[in-house]
Amino acid sequence: MMSAELRFMGDPARHFWLTRSVARTMGISLSEAMATGHLSATDYAKLVNTCRTCPNATQCESWLGERRDALPDAPDHCMNCTTFARLAKQLAH
């Protein structure tokens, strides 16, 4: 017998902006990453969809609201932190 796990996915617009905002706080331009070939459109969509499954969106919004300066890392609870770290390194070169 197969079983399927249903997951709630958050509002696409909210998580699109959360994804962009966390990246921007880290000094990452997702548009630049796409233009330079470091991020495909499919991978960009995966970032947003991963964010949509995260149970910490409210924490993320609070984290973003507390930021005054750029930070080198995403919040610890970010499900995209590994990808953001890779992009930050690639775009720094």
C-alpha positions as CSV (number, residue, x, y, z in Angstrom):
1,M,0.0,0.0,0.0
2,M,1.3,3.4,-0.9
3,S,0.8,6.4,1.3
4,A,1.3,10.0,0.4
5,E,2.2,12.8,2.7
6,L,0.4,16.0,2.1
7,R,2.2,19.1,3.1
8,F,0.7,22.6,3.4
9,M,2.5,25.0,1.1
10,G,2.4,28.6,2.1
11,D,1.3,31.5,0.0
12,P,3.5,31.8,-3.2
13,A,3.8,35.6,-3.1
14,R,4.7,35.7,0.6
15,H,7.5,33.1,0.2
16,F,8.7,34.6,-3.1
17,W,9.4,37.8,-1.1
18,L,10.8,36.0,1.9
19,T,13.2,34.1,-0.4
20,R,14.3,37.3,-2.2
21,S,14.6,39.2,1.1
22,V,16.8,36.7,2.9
23,A,19.0,36.5,-0.2
24,R,19.2,40.3,-0.4
25,T,20.1,40.5,3.3
26,M,23.0,38.2,2.5
27,G,24.1,40.5,-0.3
28,I,22.8,38.0,-3.0
29,S,21.0,39.3,-6.0
30,L,18.9,36.3,-7.3
31,S,18.4,38.2,-10.6
32,E,22.2,38.5,-11.0
33,A,22.6,34.8,-10.1
34,M,20.3,33.9,-12.9
35,A,21.9,36.3,-15.4
36,T,25.3,34.9,-14.6
37,G,24.2,31.3,-14.9
38,H,24.6,30.5,-11.2
39,L,20.9,29.9,-10.7
40,S,18.4,28.5,-13.2
41,A,14.8,29.4,-13.3
42,T,14.0,25.9,-12.2
43,D,16.3,26.3,-9.2
44,Y,14.8,29.7,-8.4
45,A,11.4,28.1,-8.3
46,K,12.7,25.3,-6.1
47,L,14.0,27.9,-3.6
48,V,10.6,29.5,-3.4
49,N,8.8,26.1,-3.1
50,T,11.2,25.0,-0.4
51,C,10.5,28.2,1.5
52,R,6.7,27.5,1.0
53,T,7.1,24.2,2.9
54,C,9.0,25.8,5.8
55,P,7.2,26.0,9.2
56,N,9.3,29.0,10.2
57,A,8.0,31.8,7.9
58,T,6.9,33.9,10.9
59,Q,10.4,33.5,12.5
60,C,11.9,34.5,9.1
61,E,9.8,37.6,8.9
62,S,10.9,38.6,12.4
63,W,14.6,37.9,11.6
64,L,14.3,40.1,8.5
65,G,12.6,42.8,10.5
66,E,15.5,42.9,12.9
67,R,18.1,43.3,10.2
68,R,19.8,46.7,9.8
69,D,23.0,45.5,8.0
70,A,23.9,42.8,5.6
71,L,24.7,39.4,7.1
72,P,26.9,36.7,5.6
73,D,24.5,33.8,6.6
74,A,20.8,33.0,6.4
75,P,19.0,32.4,9.7
76,D,19.7,28.9,11.2
77,H,16.2,27.8,10.6
78,C,16.3,28.6,6.8
79,M,15.7,25.6,4.6
80,N,17.6,27.3,1.8
81,C,20.7,28.2,3.8
82,T,22.9,25.8,2.0
83,T,21.9,27.1,-1.5
84,F,22.2,30.7,-0.3
85,A,25.7,30.0,1.1
86,R,26.8,28.5,-2.3
87,L,25.4,31.4,-4.2
88,A,27.1,33.9,-1.9
89,K,30.4,32.2,-2.5
90,Q,29.9,32.0,-6.3
91,L,28.8,35.5,-6.7
92,A,31.7,36.9,-4.6
93,H,34.2,35.7,-7.2
